[in-house]
Amino acid sequence: MTYIIWIKSSGIMWFSSYPQLHSSGGLVKQVNMNIDNKIRVAIAGGTGYTGGELFRILLNHPNVDIVAATTTSSEGTPVTSVHRDLIGETDLCFGKELNDPDVIFLCLGHGISRQFVDTHDIKPECRIID
């Protein structure tokens, strides 16, 4: 199954199986689903505001599995120790490994995204959203 990741300039984001939606002005990328019919997502820089908002949006999405959350400042600590409002929602811990995601969201500071991509082994078919 193929899903569409759609991000509009207004900041609204969702995953849809309806390709005809792309005509509304959003950024559209096709992602092939894994065997569980879930998009495997990694969030790089998950300790900041943007990372926290992504967790809130994606944790309860039926077609998303967050497989990794990376950070340089809180490696090994639970995501909930930084984002207290997610207690009971996830047992994910921050780490260095990406765990073979289909999509990586880069929530990194200015100029750090390129360095992150250059220093990590990312498969060619992985989609990167910065």
Summary of the structure (lengths in Angstrom):
residues: 130
radius of gyration: 14.3
end to end distance: 24.5
largest distance: 42.0
contacts: 347
relative contact order: 0.19
helix: 24%
strand: 30%
